[in-house]
Amino acid sequence: MRRIAALLIASVVLAGCRPGVTAPSPSPASLGGVLRVAIPGEVTTLDPWNADAAALVATRQVFETLVAFAPESYQLVPGLAESWQGSPDGLRWTFTLRVGVRFHDGAPLDAASVVASFERARSTRDARRGPGAFVSYRALFGGFDDESVIARVDAVDARTVRFELRTGYGPFLAHLAMPPAAVARGTAGTGPFSAGPGAVAPDATVTLQRNAAYRGRDASGAALPYVDGIVLRPLADPAARLTELRAGRVDLALDLGVAQAAAARGDPSLGLVVRRDASFASLAIDASRTPFDRPEVRRAVALSIDRAAISTAVYFGLARAAPQVVPPAALGYDETAIEFAPFDVTAARKLLTDAGLTSPIDAELGFPATATGTYPEPQRIASAVAADLAKIGISARPRAVEPSLPRGASAPALQLEATAIAADPDDVFTPLFAPRSERGASWGWQQPVASDLIAKARAESDPTKRAELYKQVSKIVRAEVPRVPLLFVDRAGAASRRVAGYAPGASGTESFAMVFLRR
């Protein structure tokens, strides 16, 4: 969604990965080789804080975070820090670093290097800052200098780092596990692959080399990574990525469109790799405009849309109707409320009749001007929504809008929007339902109780307490309908049958350390 940093839109997930599974082990003959990956954009930087979605594919291999997500789950596990502890008030977090970790340039990982890595992003006055907008730091930690939720980072001793926060921040650990928050020493990281001089070629191809000194081991004790190197090839067209995969010129194609994913699914030479519920499609409603300022009208809108039919017609099995704003198994999902608004045209018409609205209602329906992963055929989807609304007397005129279109009287009263299903529920609830002054995107809708609950959940460190607070927000949202959940949309890639050990993860950008090539 346009209110969230584009980086996070493309690269983060909240729920939908499978529980952890045992990875396959390679035979000695399968070790080595070069993994060739087709990615959707050019890598313009190897600085994690300034990396966009394409660049994160590269930086994820080179740099590591203090804490990490367990493979194919959302459990936080040690990364560069072997342990951590939070204070009872959630304002101080202390991390103990692993022993013996070195950067690719040979320098040891110590607390001072962690401090430097975070301070150059946090402080606009830091001499090590360098070029870049550091948008990912702002997205993860709220801003820079006095606006950052991180007040300071200190090296207690060589192996101990302490973060002091300005306020309680529930997403803190999950955000530390996201790839942009990796620890960097200039261009050197601690990850399974290194980027030497000239890693980014003039044609934008990126070549990474195996880090022979990497500490990682698989379950049998074998050294990681398995492959000798990685080549990342930028190909903007998803059809071109699939073509190169089928031709054997790449081994893995990331971020395919739904049509290409469907084609890959039917190709016996390929395997489809799917991360469920990667994004959330919803219909935003301007609750300041008549008659959408009335909750019963907004509920009628919700009841009138056949979400399952849209999913079937457009998404080739890579989407499903969204019963809530976060997926099942996500923190804050309300198991007691199975369906936000079941498809019921009769009930929708009755709501409008009971409200005294017998004349046709005219409104514009905005949709993305260009196709996205969430809306692969935006005009077709908008037309389907408009056809459903017409059945209850709402004449919704589809209109293509650019992401930069500001809120206001000139914007459509109804708008199809996309939101990343992010590393923490705050990354969904705050952008969608907090007041505008706090990045809220449900414009024209102000609900003080919901705003207070979202703020409390954001400040709370206890996951159980946070979950209950988000469930209360969900109940208010279901009652007042400032936004209609439409679909949870998957993100798909495809791999040659030679590729083993690759699986989607919680961060949305996976390490290739466990990947090997079958011989």
C-alpha positions as CSV (number, residue, x, y, z in Angstrom):
1,M,0.0,0.0,0.0
2,R,1.2,3.5,-0.8
3,R,1.3,4.5,2.9
4,I,3.9,1.8,3.7
5,A,7.5,1.9,2.5
6,A,7.7,0.2,-0.9
7,L,10.5,-1.9,0.6
8,L,8.2,-3.5,3.1
9,I,5.4,-3.9,0.6
10,A,7.5,-6.1,-1.5
11,S,9.3,-8.1,1.1
12,V,7.6,-8.8,4.3
13,V,5.1,-11.4,5.7
14,L,3.1,-12.0,8.9
15,A,1.5,-15.4,8.6
16,G,1.1,-18.3,6.2
17,C,4.4,-20.1,6.2
18,R,4.4,-23.7,7.1
19,P,5.8,-24.9,10.4
20,G,9.5,-25.6,10.4
21,V,10.4,-28.7,8.3
22,T,13.5,-30.7,7.9
23,A,15.5,-29.5,5.0
24,P,16.9,-32.1,2.5
25,S,20.6,-32.9,2.6
26,P,22.8,-32.8,-0.4
27,S,24.9,-35.7,-1.6
28,P,28.7,-34.9,-1.9
29,A,28.2,-34.7,-5.7
30,S,25.6,-32.0,-5.2
31,L,27.9,-29.6,-3.4
32,G,29.3,-26.6,-5.3
33,G,28.0,-25.0,-8.4
34,V,26.5,-21.6,-9.0
35,L,22.9,-20.8,-8.2
36,R,21.4,-18.6,-11.0
37,V,18.5,-16.5,-9.9
38,A,16.2,-14.2,-11.9
39,I,15.0,-11.3,-9.9
40,P,12.5,-8.6,-10.8
41,G,14.7,-5.5,-10.6
42,E,18.2,-4.2,-10.7
43,V,20.3,-4.1,-7.6
44,T,21.3,-0.4,-7.1
45,T,22.9,-0.7,-3.7
46,L,24.4,-3.3,-1.3
47,D,23.6,-1.2,1.7
48,P,20.9,-3.1,3.7
49,W,19.4,0.1,5.1
50,N,18.9,1.6,1.6
51,A,18.1,-1.6,-0.3
52,D,14.8,-2.0,-2.2
53,A,13.1,-5.3,-2.7
54,A,15.5,-6.4,-5.5
55,A,18.6,-5.3,-3.6
56,L,17.4,-7.2,-0.5
57,V,17.7,-10.5,-2.4
58,A,21.5,-9.7,-2.5
59,T,22.0,-8.1,0.9
60,R,20.2,-11.0,2.6
61,Q,23.0,-13.3,1.4
62,V,25.8,-11.0,2.5
63,F,24.6,-9.5,5.8
64,E,22.9,-11.0,9.0
65,T,20.7,-9.7,11.7
66,L,20.9,-9.9,15.5
67,V,17.9,-12.1,15.7
68,A,16.3,-14.1,13.0
69,F,13.2,-16.0,12.0
70,A,13.4,-19.8,12.2
71,P,13.1,-21.4,8.7
72,E,9.5,-21.4,7.5
73,S,8.1,-20.1,10.7
74,Y,7.7,-16.9,12.7
75,Q,9.6,-18.0,15.8
76,L,12.5,-15.7,16.6
77,V,15.8,-17.5,17.0
78,P,19.4,-16.3,17.6
79,G,21.1,-14.6,14.7
80,L,24.3,-12.7,15.4
81,A,23.2,-12.4,19.0
82,E,23.2,-15.8,20.8
83,S,20.7,-14.4,23.4
84,W,18.8,-11.3,24.4
85,Q,16.8,-10.0,27.4
86,G,14.2,-7.2,27.7
87,S,13.6,-5.2,30.8
88,P,10.2,-5.5,32.5
89,D,9.0,-2.2,31.0
90,G,10.2,-3.1,27.5
91,L,12.4,0.0,27.3
92,R,15.8,-1.7,27.4
93,W,17.0,-4.7,25.4
94,T,20.4,-6.3,25.9
95,F,21.9,-8.6,23.4
96,T,24.9,-11.0,23.8
97,L,26.8,-11.5,20.6
98,R,28.1,-14.9,19.3
99,V,31.8,-15.7,19.8
100,G,34.1,-16.0,16.9
101,V,32.0,-14.3,14.2
102,R,34.0,-12.3,11.6
103,F,33.1,-10.0,8.8
104,H,34.2,-10.8,5.3
105,D,37.1,-8.4,5.6
106,G,38.4,-10.4,8.6
107,A,37.4,-7.9,11.3
108,P,35.7,-9.5,14.3
109,L,32.1,-8.9,15.1
110,D,31.9,-6.9,18.3
111,A,29.5,-4.6,20.1
112,A,31.1,-1.5,18.6
113,S,30.4,-2.6,15.0
114,V,26.7,-3.3,15.9
115,V,26.4,0.2,17.4
116,A,28.0,1.8,14.3
117,S,25.7,-0.1,12.0
118,F,22.6,1.2,13.7
119,E,23.8,4.6,14.6
120,R,24.6,5.6,11.0
121,A,20.9,5.0,10.2
122,R,19.4,6.3,13.4
123,S,21.3,9.6,13.5
124,T,21.3,12.1,10.7
125,R,24.4,13.6,12.2
126,D,26.5,10.4,12.2
127,A,29.6,10.9,10.1
128,R,29.3,7.3,8.8
129,R,25.9,7.8,7.4
130,G,26.7,8.2,3.7
131,P,24.2,8.7,0.9
132,G,20.7,7.2,0.9
133,A,17.3,8.0,2.3
134,F,17.3,5.1,4.9
135,V,13.6,4.6,4.3
136,S,13.7,1.1,5.7
137,Y,15.0,2.4,9.1
138,R,12.2,4.9,9.2
139,A,9.7,2.2,8.3
140,L,11.0,-0.2,11.0
141,F,11.8,2.2,13.8
142,G,9.6,5.3,13.2
143,G,12.1,7.9,12.1
144,F,15.5,9.4,12.7
145,D,17.1,11.2,15.7
146,D,14.5,12.1,18.2
147,E,11.7,10.6,16.2
148,S,13.3,7.1,16.3
149,V,11.8,4.7,18.8
150,I,15.5,3.7,19.4
151,A,16.9,6.4,21.7
152,R,20.4,5.1,21.8
153,V,22.5,2.0,21.2
154,D,25.5,1.3,23.5
155,A,28.4,-1.2,23.6
156,V,28.3,-2.4,27.2
157,D,31.4,-4.5,26.5
158,A,32.9,-6.3,23.5
159,R,30.1,-8.8,23.3
160,T,27.1,-6.9,24.8
161,V,24.9,-4.4,23.0
162,R,22.2,-2.5,24.7
163,F,19.3,-0.7,23.0
164,E,17.3,1.9,24.9
165,L,13.9,2.7,23.5
166,R,11.9,5.9,24.0
167,T,8.7,4.0,24.6
168,G,7.5,0.4,24.6
169,Y,7.6,-1.0,21.1
170,G,6.0,-4.4,20.5
171,P,7.4,-4.9,17.0
172,F,11.0,-4.3,18.1
173,L,12.3,-7.9,18.0
174,A,10.4,-8.7,14.8
175,H,11.7,-5.6,13.1
176,L,15.3,-6.4,14.2
177,A,14.9,-9.7,12.3
178,M,14.0,-8.0,9.0
179,P,16.8,-8.0,6.4
180,P,17.3,-4.2,6.3
181,A,18.3,-4.3,10.0
182,A,21.3,-6.4,9.2
183,V,24.7,-5.5,10.7
184,A,27.2,-4.1,8.1
185,R,30.8,-3.0,8.3
186,G,30.9,-0.9,5.2
187,T,30.4,-3.4,2.3
188,A,31.5,-6.3,4.5
189,G,28.9,-8.6,6.2
190,T,29.0,-11.8,8.2
191,G,26.7,-13.8,5.9
192,P,27.2,-17.0,3.9
193,F,28.1,-15.1,0.7
194,S,30.4,-12.1,0.1
195,A,30.3,-9.3,-2.4
196,G,33.8,-8.6,-3.7
197,P,34.9,-5.7,-5.8
198,G,32.9,-5.5,-9.0
199,A,30.1,-7.7,-7.6
200,V,27.6,-5.5,-9.5
201,A,28.5,-5.7,-13.2
202,P,27.7,-3.0,-15.8
203,D,24.8,-5.1,-17.0
204,A,23.4,-5.1,-13.4
205,T,24.1,-8.8,-12.9
206,V,25.2,-9.4,-9.3
207,T,27.8,-12.1,-8.5
208,L,28.3,-13.3,-4.9
209,Q,31.0,-15.7,-3.7
210,R,30.8,-18.4,-1.1
211,N,32.1,-17.3,2.3
212,A,34.4,-20.2,3.1
213,A,34.8,-19.0,6.7
214,Y,31.1,-18.9,7.4
215,R,30.2,-20.4,10.8
216,G,26.9,-22.0,9.6
217,R,26.4,-25.8,9.7
218,D,23.5,-28.0,8.7
219,A,22.0,-30.6,11.0
220,S,24.6,-33.1,10.1
221,G,27.5,-30.7,10.8
222,A,28.3,-30.0,7.1
223,A,29.5,-26.5,6.3
224,L,27.2,-24.0,4.7
225,P,26.6,-22.6,2.2
226,Y,26.4,-25.6,-0.2
227,V,26.9,-23.7,-3.5
228,D,30.0,-21.9,-4.5
229,G,28.3,-18.7,-5.6
230,I,25.2,-16.9,-6.7
231,V,24.4,-14.9,-9.8
232,L,21.4,-12.6,-9.7
233,R,20.0,-11.5,-13.1
234,P,17.6,-8.6,-13.2
235,L,14.6,-9.3,-15.5
236,A,11.7,-6.9,-15.0
237,D,9.2,-8.9,-17.0
238,P,7.8,-11.9,-15.1
239,A,7.2,-13.7,-18.3
240,A,10.9,-13.3,-19.2
241,R,11.9,-14.7,-15.9
242,L,9.8,-17.8,-16.5
243,T,11.1,-18.1,-20.0
244,E,14.7,-18.0,-18.8
245,L,13.9,-20.6,-16.2
246,R,12.3,-23.0,-18.7
247,A,15.3,-22.5,-21.0
248,G,17.7,-23.6,-18.3
249,R,19.5,-20.2,-18.2
250,V,18.5,-19.6,-14.6
251,D,17.7,-22.1,-11.8
252,L,15.2,-20.0,-9.8
253,A,12.7,-17.2,-10.8
254,L,11.4,-15.0,-8.1
255,D,8.1,-13.0,-7.9
256,L,6.2,-14.4,-10.8
257,G,2.8,-13.1,-11.8
258,V,-0.2,-15.3,-11.2
259,A,-0.4,-16.3,-14.9
260,Q,3.2,-17.3,-14.9
261,A,2.8,-19.1,-11.6
262,A,-0.1,-21.1,-13.0
263,A,2.0,-22.0,-16.1
264,A,4.9,-23.1,-13.9
265,R,2.5,-25.2,-11.8
266,G,1.6,-27.1,-14.9
267,D,5.2,-27.7,-16.0
268,P,6.6,-31.0,-14.8
269,S,10.1,-29.7,-15.1
270,L,9.5,-26.9,-12.6
271,G,8.5,-26.7,-8.9
272,L,6.3,-23.8,-7.7
273,V,7.3,-22.2,-4.4
274,V,4.5,-20.3,-2.7
275,R,4.5,-18.1,0.4
276,R,0.9,-17.9,1.5
277,D,-0.8,-14.7,2.4
278,A,2.0,-12.3,1.4
279,S,-0.3,-9.3,0.9
280,F,-3.8,-8.1,1.7
281,A,-6.2,-6.7,-0.8
282,S,-8.9,-4.4,0.6
283,L,-11.5,-1.9,-0.4
284,A,-10.9,1.4,1.5
285,I,-14.0,3.6,2.0
286,D,-14.0,7.3,2.6
287,A,-16.2,7.5,5.7
288,S,-16.4,11.3,5.5
289,R,-18.6,11.2,2.4
290,T,-22.3,10.8,2.2
291,P,-23.7,8.1,2.3
292,F,-20.6,6.2,3.2
293,D,-20.4,8.1,6.5
294,R,-23.1,5.6,7.8
295,P,-21.8,2.2,9.1
296,E,-24.8,0.3,7.7
297,V,-24.0,1.5,4.2
298,R,-20.4,0.5,4.5
299,R,-21.5,-3.0,5.8
300,A,-23.8,-3.3,2.8
301,V,-20.8,-2.7,0.6
302,A,-18.9,-5.4,2.4
303,L,-21.8,-7.9,2.0
304,S,-22.3,-7.3,-1.7
305,I,-18.8,-8.3,-2.9
306,D,-18.3,-11.9,-4.0
307,R,-14.6,-12.2,-3.0
308,A,-14.4,-15.9,-3.7
309,A,-15.6,-15.4,-7.3
310,I,-12.9,-12.7,-7.8
311,S,-10.2,-15.0,-6.4
312,T,-11.3,-17.9,-8.7
313,A,-11.5,-15.7,-11.8
314,V,-8.2,-13.9,-11.5
315,Y,-5.7,-15.5,-9.2
316,F,-5.3,-19.1,-10.4
317,G,-5.5,-20.5,-6.8
318,L,-3.0,-18.0,-5.4
319,A,-5.5,-16.0,-3.4
320,R,-8.4,-16.6,-1.0
321,A,-11.2,-14.5,0.6
322,A,-9.9,-12.6,3.6
323,P,-12.1,-13.2,6.6
324,Q,-10.2,-10.6,8.6
325,V,-7.4,-8.0,8.1
326,V,-4.7,-10.5,9.3
327,P,-4.5,-14.1,8.2
328,P,-5.2,-17.1,10.4
329,A,-2.4,-18.0,12.9
330,A,-1.2,-14.4,12.8
331,L,-0.9,-12.6,16.1
332,G,-4.2,-10.8,16.6
333,Y,-6.3,-13.1,14.5
334,D,-9.7,-13.6,16.1
335,E,-10.7,-17.3,16.1
336,T,-14.2,-16.4,17.4
337,A,-15.0,-14.4,14.2
338,I,-14.9,-16.6,11.2
339,E,-16.2,-14.2,8.6
340,F,-16.0,-10.5,8.3
341,A,-18.9,-10.1,6.0
342,P,-20.3,-13.2,4.1
343,F,-21.4,-12.6,0.6
344,D,-25.2,-11.9,0.9
345,V,-26.7,-9.5,-1.7
346,T,-30.2,-9.8,-0.1
347,A,-28.9,-8.7,3.3
348,A,-26.9,-5.9,1.7
349,R,-30.0,-4.6,-0.1
350,K,-32.1,-4.8,3.1
351,L,-29.5,-2.7,5.0
352,L,-29.8,0.1,2.3
353,T,-33.6,-0.1,2.3
354,D,-33.8,0.0,6.1
355,A,-31.5,3.1,5.9
356,G,-33.9,4.8,3.6
357,L,-31.6,4.7,0.7
358,T,-33.7,3.8,-2.3
359,S,-32.1,6.0,-5.0
360,P,-28.9,4.9,-6.8
361,I,-25.7,5.8,-5.1
362,D,-23.0,7.2,-7.3
363,A,-19.3,6.9,-6.5
364,E,-15.9,6.4,-8.1
365,L,-13.9,3.2,-7.5
366,G,-10.2,3.7,-7.6
367,F,-7.9,0.9,-8.7
368,P,-4.1,0.8,-9.2
369,A,-3.0,2.2,-12.6
370,T,-0.5,-0.5,-13.1
371,A,-0.6,-4.2,-12.3
372,T,0.9,-5.4,-9.0
373,G,1.4,-8.7,-7.2
374,T,-1.7,-8.0,-5.2
375,Y,-3.7,-6.8,-8.2
376,P,-2.5,-8.6,-11.3
377,E,-5.4,-7.4,-13.4
378,P,-6.5,-4.3,-11.5
379,Q,-9.1,-3.0,-14.0
380,R,-10.7,-6.4,-14.3
381,I,-10.9,-6.7,-10.5
382,A,-12.3,-3.2,-10.2
383,S,-14.9,-4.1,-12.8
384,A,-15.9,-7.2,-10.9
385,V,-16.3,-5.2,-7.7
386,A,-18.3,-2.5,-9.5
387,A,-20.6,-5.2,-11.0
388,D,-21.3,-6.6,-7.5
389,L,-22.0,-3.1,-6.1
390,A,-24.4,-2.4,-8.9
391,K,-26.6,-5.3,-7.7
392,I,-27.4,-3.3,-4.6
393,G,-27.8,0.1,-6.3
394,I,-24.3,1.5,-6.0
395,S,-23.0,2.8,-9.3
396,A,-19.3,2.6,-8.9
397,R,-17.3,4.0,-11.8
398,P,-13.8,2.4,-12.0
399,R,-11.0,4.9,-12.3
400,A,-7.2,4.2,-12.5
401,V,-5.2,6.1,-9.9
402,E,-1.5,6.6,-9.3
403,P,0.0,5.7,-5.9
404,S,0.9,9.4,-5.4
405,L,-2.7,10.6,-5.6
406,P,-3.3,12.4,-2.3
407,R,-6.4,11.8,-0.1
408,G,-9.0,14.5,-0.6
409,A,-12.2,15.5,-2.4
410,S,-10.7,14.5,-5.8
411,A,-9.8,11.0,-4.7
412,P,-12.4,8.2,-5.3
413,A,-14.7,7.4,-2.4
414,L,-13.9,3.7,-2.8
415,Q,-10.5,2.5,-3.5
416,L,-8.8,-0.9,-4.0
417,E,-5.6,-0.9,-1.9
418,A,-2.8,-3.4,-1.1
419,T,-1.0,-3.9,2.2
420,A,2.0,-6.0,3.0
421,I,1.3,-8.8,5.5
422,A,4.2,-7.7,7.6
423,A,6.6,-9.0,10.2
424,D,4.4,-7.7,13.1
425,P,0.6,-7.0,13.3
426,D,1.4,-3.3,14.1
427,D,2.6,-3.1,10.5
428,V,-1.0,-3.8,9.4
429,F,-3.2,-2.3,12.1
430,T,-1.4,1.1,12.5
431,P,-1.2,2.0,8.7
432,L,-4.8,0.9,8.2
433,F,-6.7,2.0,11.3
434,A,-4.7,4.5,13.3
435,P,-5.5,8.2,13.0
436,R,-4.1,10.0,10.0
437,S,-1.6,11.7,12.2
438,E,-0.2,8.3,12.9
439,R,-0.1,7.1,9.3
440,G,-3.7,6.0,9.3
441,A,-5.0,5.1,5.9
442,S,-8.7,4.6,6.5
443,W,-9.4,8.2,5.8
444,G,-12.5,9.9,7.1
445,W,-12.8,7.3,9.9
446,Q,-11.8,8.3,13.4
447,Q,-12.4,5.9,16.3
448,P,-10.8,6.9,19.5
449,V,-11.3,3.5,21.2
450,A,-9.6,1.7,18.3
451,S,-6.8,4.2,18.2
452,D,-6.2,3.8,21.9
453,L,-6.1,0.0,21.6
454,I,-3.7,0.1,18.7
455,A,-1.4,2.4,20.6
456,K,-1.5,0.1,23.6
457,A,-0.8,-2.9,21.5
458,R,2.2,-1.2,19.9
459,A,3.7,-0.3,23.3
460,E,3.1,-3.8,24.8
461,S,5.8,-6.4,24.7
462,D,3.8,-9.4,25.9
463,P,2.5,-11.2,22.8
464,T,-0.6,-12.6,24.6
465,K,-1.7,-9.2,25.7
466,R,-1.0,-7.7,22.3
467,A,-3.1,-10.4,20.6
468,E,-6.1,-9.6,22.8
469,L,-5.8,-5.9,22.1
470,Y,-5.7,-6.5,18.3
471,K,-8.8,-8.7,18.6
472,Q,-10.6,-5.9,20.2
473,V,-9.6,-3.6,17.4
474,S,-10.9,-6.2,14.9
475,K,-14.3,-6.3,16.6
476,I,-14.6,-2.5,16.2
477,V,-13.5,-2.7,12.6
478,R,-16.1,-5.4,11.9
479,A,-18.8,-3.3,13.4
480,E,-17.9,0.0,11.7
481,V,-16.4,-1.3,8.4
482,P,-14.0,1.5,7.5
483,R,-12.4,-1.0,5.1
484,V,-13.6,-4.2,3.5
485,P,-11.2,-7.1,3.6
486,L,-11.1,-8.7,0.1
487,L,-8.3,-11.2,-0.4
488,F,-5.1,-12.6,1.0
489,V,-2.8,-13.0,-2.0
490,D,0.2,-15.4,-2.2
491,R,3.6,-14.6,-3.6
492,A,5.0,-17.3,-6.0
493,G,8.3,-18.2,-7.5
494,A,9.4,-21.2,-9.5
495,A,12.5,-23.4,-9.5
496,S,14.1,-26.0,-11.7
497,R,13.8,-29.5,-10.4
498,R,17.6,-29.3,-9.8
499,V,17.1,-26.8,-7.0
500,A,16.6,-28.2,-3.5
501,G,16.5,-26.6,0.0
502,Y,14.8,-23.4,-1.1
503,A,11.6,-22.5,0.9
504,P,9.9,-19.2,1.7
505,G,10.5,-17.6,5.0
506,A,9.0,-15.1,7.4
507,S,11.2,-12.1,6.3
508,G,10.0,-12.4,2.7
509,T,13.6,-12.5,1.4
510,E,15.3,-15.9,1.9
511,S,18.9,-16.9,2.5
512,F,20.3,-19.3,-0.1
513,A,22.7,-20.9,2.4
514,M,20.7,-24.2,2.5
515,V,20.1,-24.3,-1.3
516,F,21.9,-27.0,-3.4
517,L,21.8,-28.1,-7.0
518,R,21.0,-31.8,-7.6
519,R,23.4,-33.4,-10.0
